[in-house]
Amino acid sequence: MTARARLILWAPVALLLAYETYLSAQSRLPALGPYFDQKDKLEHASYFFLTGLAAVRAARFGERWGRGKTSVFLILSAVLWSCLDEIHQSHVPMREVEIGDVLADTVGVALAVLFGEGLLRTMKLNQTIH
């Protein structure tokens, strides 16, 4: 795979993680829709499902990694990223460290690993970029 193809496939992952880092550095986040109990966990899982979906596309259809390598790499990366993000948030005023956020982020990526390949094929986003 060419460097250009790698950039095209991995750039959405990097952009989503960069935006997540920006949001993580904010003392207050904008409210999205009505409040309900554990809403933030659903938001975490949804955002990381989207990020995981982009990563599955890059890993499986771009890098041609096998399912096992993709699963292990992305899930371990989600745990590591989420833990580092919580450490980062511990230094942001009015933000709290929550193990539930790490779990929600990891669940989002794990769901992308489980269902992402089929979803990407259905959406015809499984073509290799040259």
Beta strands, then each sheet from edge to edge (+ up, - down):
end
